[in-house]
Amino acid sequence: MGDLIEVRKEERFDVAAVTAWALDQAVLPTDTPKVMQFAGGKANLTYLLIYPDGTELVLRRPPLGPVAASSHDMSREYRVLSRLWRSFEKAARGIAFCEDASVIGAPFFLMERRDGLVVRGRVPVEFGSGTDPTSNRQLSEVVIRTLAEFHNVDPNDCDLGDLGHPDGFIERQVSGWTSRWETSKHEENAIADEVAAWLASELPVPTRSTLLHNDWRLDNMALDPSDPAQCTAVYDWDMATRGDPLADLGTLMGSWFDPGEAPEGLGLMPSTTNGWMDRAAAVSLYGDLSGSDMSRVDWYLVFGAWKLGVVLQQIYIRWLRGQTKDERFRSLDEGARHLFRLAADRRP
């Protein structure tokens, strides 16, 4: 419960409207819930609904303000979560979806609550506060092992065999994120442009297609508080699709910083703690567990760092334009610049 706060004033929604909508959904409680907000995360808004009978459900909606057309897709996330749980038990079950934006100002869905400990920039006291090398190693391994497990799911087994369009996925990723960079930048950045051009000119040929999460990170997972080697849930499926699994690995490695690499104030994972696998060891472990062809993995490492830079820029520009008041976002432009430099340095 430590990640829960009172709902931020600017991010409140009409609870009565949600309760009225729920009356027509046979699978939902009909009483008025108490609402709390999950404090973590920098994009989609996530709330805990606590009903008088003790039922707890999670409500997910897009962030405030204009968003990229293909991101923060609640319909896609609900579709995935209403099916994926059949084959991947770490995915919470989606329960009900509301496409009527008039209810709270945007589409949203409800899903089951999954308990677990979310690890963000620092190792929590439950896992040794960063002083236990064995625990730190387990934390780094569980991220990789769970990713490989997810990539081994057969999409057809959970009725997701038609999700997305795997053909041309990598090319669309580069062009799509380049477009997002162009529309979200507030200043020119020659390094970001140069890396974008390099990625487009050096496109790899994928060797297989799997289900993809598209935002795989430690803080999108929940862990058993008594065992850092056990994942209890994976969150944030709004960009899930099918495509090249090394894109997920690259996205993860974008914030898997070796010592001296992390942007100021942007420790997304405690990846420099004693015992944590360095990036090369993590990539090697994924290759062993997944059986993937890793001959072009360097390209994906560049892509992951550059993509994260664009993500930070998208969040920053919303803050700069006053579309969100969250002061955590004030310095994300410098984080984006740092990641663009890091991506350039990772080129082989």
Rosetta blueprint (number, residue, H / E / L):
1 M L
2 G L
3 D L
4 L E
5 I E
6 E L
7 V L
8 R L
9 K H
10 E H
11 E H
12 R L
13 F L
14 D L
15 V H
16 A H
17 A H
18 V H
19 T H
20 A H
21 W H
22 A H
23 L L
24 D L
25 Q L
26 A L
27 V L
28 L L
29 P L
30 T L
31 D L
32 T L
33 P L
34 K E
35 V E
36 M E
37 Q E
38 F E
39 A L
40 G L
41 G L
42 K L
43 A L
44 N L
45 L E
46 T E
47 Y E
48 L E
49 L E
50 I E
51 Y L
52 P L
53 D L
54 G L
55 T L
56 E E
57 L E
58 V E
59 L E
60 R E
61 R E
62 P L
63 P L
64 L L
65 G L
66 P L
67 V L
68 A L
69 A L
70 S L
71 S L
72 H L
73 D L
74 M H
75 S H
76 R H
77 E H
78 Y H
79 R H
80 V H
81 L H
82 S L
83 R L
84 L H
85 W H
86 R H
87 S L
88 F L
89 E L
90 K L
91 A E
92 A L
93 R L
94 G E
95 I E
96 A E
97 F E
98 C E
99 E L
100 D L
101 A L
102 S L
103 V L
104 I L
105 G L
106 A L
107 P L
108 F E
109 F E
110 L E
111 M E
112 E E
113 R L
114 R L
115 D L
116 G L
117 L E
118 V L
119 V L
120 R L
121 G L
122 R L
123 V L
124 P L
125 V H
126 E H
127 F H
128 G L
129 S L
130 G L
131 T L
132 D L
133 P H
134 T H
135 S H
136 N H
137 R H
138 Q H
139 L H
140 S H
141 E H
142 V H
143 V H
144 I H
145 R H
146 T H
147 L H
148 A H
149 E H
150 F H
151 H H
152 N L
153 V L
154 D L
155 P H
156 N H
157 D H
158 C H
159 D L
160 L L
161 G L
162 D L
163 L L
164 G L
165 H L
166 P L
167 D L
168 G L
169 F H
170 I H
171 E H
172 R H
173 Q H
174 V H
175 S H
176 G H
177 W H
178 T H
179 S H
180 R H
181 W H
182 E H
183 T H
184 S H
185 K L
186 H L
187 E L
188 E L
189 N L
190 A H
191 I H
192 A H
193 D H
194 E H
195 V H
196 A H
197 A H
198 W H
199 L H
200 A H
201 S H
202 E L
203 L L
204 P L
205 V L
206 P L
207 T L
208 R L
209 S L
210 T E
211 L E
212 L E
213 H L
214 N L
215 D L
216 W L
217 R L
218 L H
219 D H
220 N H
221 M E
222 A E
223 L E
224 D E
225 P L
226 S L
227 D E
228 P E
229 A E
230 Q E
231 C E
232 T E
233 A E
234 V E
235 Y L
236 D L
237 W L
238 D L
239 M L
240 A L
241 T E
242 R E
243 G E
244 D L
245 P H
246 L H
247 A H
248 D H
249 L H
250 G H
251 T H
252 L H
253 M H
254 G L
255 S L
256 W L
257 F L
258 D L
259 P L
260 G L
261 E L
262 A L
263 P L
264 E L
265 G L
266 L L
267 G L
268 L L
269 M L
270 P L
271 S L
272 T L
273 T L
274 N L
275 G L
276 W L
277 M L
278 D L
279 R H
280 A H
281 A H
282 A H
283 V H
284 S H
285 L H
286 Y H
287 G H
288 D H
289 L H
290 S H
291 G L
292 S L
293 D L
294 M L
295 S L
296 R L
297 V H
298 D H
299 W H
300 Y H
301 L H
302 V H
303 F H
304 G H
305 A H
306 W H
307 K H
308 L H
309 G H
310 V H
311 V H
312 L H
313 Q H
314 Q H
315 I H
316 Y H
317 I H
318 R H
319 W H
320 L H
321 R L
322 G L
323 Q L
324 T L
325 K L
326 D L
327 E H
328 R H
329 F H
330 R L
331 S L
332 L H
333 D H
334 E H
335 G H
336 A H
337 R H
338 H H
339 L H
340 F H
341 R H
342 L H
343 A H
344 A H
345 D H
346 R L
347 R L
348 P L
